[in-house]
Amino acid sequence: MSGPVDRPKWFQRGRSFARPAWIGLRIALCGLLLGFANARAAELRNILILGDSIGAGYGVDQRESFAALLADKLKAGKLEFQIVNASVSGDTSAGGLRRIGWVLKRPVAVLLIELGGNDGLRGIRPETTQANLAGIIDRARKKYPAVKIILAGMQMPGNMGKTYAEKYRAIFSAVAKAKNVALIPFLLDGVGAVPEMNQPDLIHPNPSGHRRVAENVWPVLLDAIAK
C-alpha cells in the first residue's frame, strides 16, 4: 500500500475482530464491483463476424479493419452492442460451417457472414458454397432462433470465367431470399478492382478500402439492430 492509511477507531492492532472485519468489507466491495461489471457486460449484445481474411483485417492494423471501424460506430452511437470477430484468414464456407457450433457458444444477437471469397478463388462449385452458407444460417437459427443474420455478397473477377462468375454472384442473393436474411449485395463495392483501395495483391483492402467496406456494411447492420 503506497502511503499511510487512516483506519477507523474500531480498527486497533491486536483486536481479533478488526482485521477480519476490514478484509470482509473489502471482499464485499470487490464482489459488488464485479457484479456491476458483469451486469454491464450482459447488457452488451454480441455482433458476431464469421469471415475470412477480409473480416480478419489481413495486412492492416487491426484498428483500421472494418470490424474495428464498426465497433467505433457502435460506440459513437451509444448502441449497446459489441463486435466479436471470429474471422480466420483463408477460411472457406466449409470451414465456417465446421466451426459455427464453436463460435456460437456465446450468445449472438446479430451474425454477419463474410465467407465465400476463398471458395470462388479456389473454383469450388457454386452449389457447394450455397449449401454451406445455408447450413451456417440454419445452425445459427437453431441455436438462437431470434438471431438477426446478414449475408455479405461477393463477386469473382472476370478471369475466373464469365459463366462461373455469374453463377457465383447469384449464390448470395439466392441464399438471402431462400433463408430470409439481410443481404449486402457486394461487400467490396467501390473497393474490388480499385488499386488505390487495395494492398499490392489487389485482393485485400488497405485502410481506405476497409473504411469503404465499413460504410457498405453499416446501414445494413444498423437496420438489423433496429429490428
Disulfide bonds with the S-S distance in Angstrom:
none
